[in-house]
Amino acid sequence: MTSNTPTIRFDSGLEIGYGKPLARFGQEVALGGGTHFLLARNGRGKTTLLRTLSRSLKPVSGNFRTEGFTQYLPEDLRFDPFITSDLIFRSMLPKGRVKQAFELA
């Protein structure tokens, strides 16, 4: 069931990492809608968790669920150098807004 309020639920036993577990959820954790912050020292799994949530990285084991709309924009976002700005705008904006975007740019 999908709701308008984003929800993220991490199952107990979820392990994230690159081949071997970097972090493990010892109990179920649920985050409701709103803004949440990750605060931890370097190398503790913050980026790994976000990559897992965006499904660009599979969990080592266990499951998580997301409901609603969630987004992840990586720090090192890169576009193919051969893709034109016109194509990027056209793929991201509704038809009627492309002309307006170019006029404002």
C-alpha positions as CSV (number, residue, x, y, z in Angstrom):
1,M,0.0,0.0,0.0
2,T,1.5,3.4,-1.0
3,S,0.9,6.5,1.0
4,N,1.6,10.2,0.3
5,T,3.8,10.3,3.4
6,P,7.2,8.7,2.8
7,T,8.0,5.9,5.1
8,I,11.2,3.8,5.3
9,R,11.2,0.6,7.3
10,F,14.4,-1.3,8.0
11,D,13.9,-4.9,9.1
12,S,15.8,-6.4,12.0
13,G,18.8,-8.2,10.6
14,L,19.3,-5.9,7.5
15,E,23.0,-5.7,6.7
16,I,24.5,-3.2,4.3
17,G,28.0,-3.0,2.8
18,Y,30.1,-3.9,-0.2
19,G,30.2,-7.7,-0.1
20,K,30.8,-7.9,3.6
21,P,28.6,-6.2,6.2
22,L,29.5,-2.7,7.2
23,A,26.5,-2.1,9.4
24,R,23.6,-4.2,10.7
25,F,20.2,-3.3,12.1
26,G,19.7,-5.1,15.4
27,Q,16.0,-4.2,15.5
28,E,13.3,-3.0,13.2
29,V,13.5,0.8,12.6
30,A,10.8,2.9,11.0
31,L,11.2,6.5,9.8
32,G,8.0,8.5,9.1
33,G,7.7,11.4,6.7
34,G,9.7,14.6,7.2
35,T,13.4,15.4,7.2
36,H,15.9,13.1,8.8
37,F,19.6,13.6,9.3
38,L,22.5,11.0,9.4
39,L,25.3,12.0,11.7
40,A,28.3,9.7,12.2
41,R,32.0,9.7,11.8
42,N,33.7,8.9,8.5
43,G,33.5,5.3,7.3
44,R,30.4,4.4,9.4
45,G,28.1,3.6,6.5
46,K,26.1,6.8,5.9
47,T,26.7,6.8,2.1
48,T,26.3,3.0,2.0
49,L,22.9,3.3,3.6
50,L,21.8,6.0,1.2
51,R,23.0,4.0,-1.8
52,T,21.1,1.0,-0.5
53,L,17.9,3.0,0.0
54,S,18.2,4.3,-3.6
55,R,18.6,0.7,-4.7
56,S,21.9,1.4,-6.4
57,L,23.5,-1.0,-3.9
58,K,21.9,-4.3,-2.8
59,P,21.8,-5.1,0.9
60,V,24.2,-7.8,2.0
61,S,21.3,-9.5,3.7
62,G,17.8,-8.6,5.0
63,N,15.1,-6.3,3.7
64,F,13.9,-2.7,3.8
65,R,10.7,-1.1,2.5
66,T,9.9,2.4,1.3
67,E,6.5,3.9,0.8
68,G,5.8,7.2,-0.9
69,F,8.4,9.2,-2.7
70,T,12.0,9.2,-1.7
71,Q,15.0,10.7,-3.5
72,Y,18.8,10.4,-3.4
73,L,21.1,12.8,-5.2
74,P,24.7,11.7,-4.9
75,E,27.5,14.2,-4.3
76,D,29.4,13.0,-7.4
77,L,26.4,13.2,-9.9
78,R,27.8,13.0,-13.4
79,F,26.1,13.2,-16.8
80,D,27.4,11.5,-20.0
81,P,29.5,14.2,-21.6
82,F,27.8,13.5,-25.0
83,I,24.3,14.1,-23.7
84,T,23.2,17.7,-24.5
85,S,21.5,20.0,-22.0
86,D,18.5,20.0,-24.3
87,L,18.1,16.2,-23.9
88,I,18.6,16.4,-20.1
89,F,15.9,19.1,-19.8
90,R,13.5,17.3,-22.1
91,S,13.8,14.1,-20.1
92,M,13.3,15.7,-16.7
93,L,10.6,18.3,-17.3
94,P,7.0,18.2,-18.5
95,K,6.6,19.1,-22.1
96,G,5.2,22.6,-21.5
97,R,8.0,23.6,-19.1
98,V,11.0,22.9,-21.4
99,K,10.7,26.1,-23.4
100,Q,10.2,28.1,-20.1
101,A,13.3,26.4,-18.6
102,F,15.5,27.4,-21.6
103,E,14.1,31.0,-21.5
104,L,15.1,31.3,-17.8
105,A,18.5,29.7,-18.2
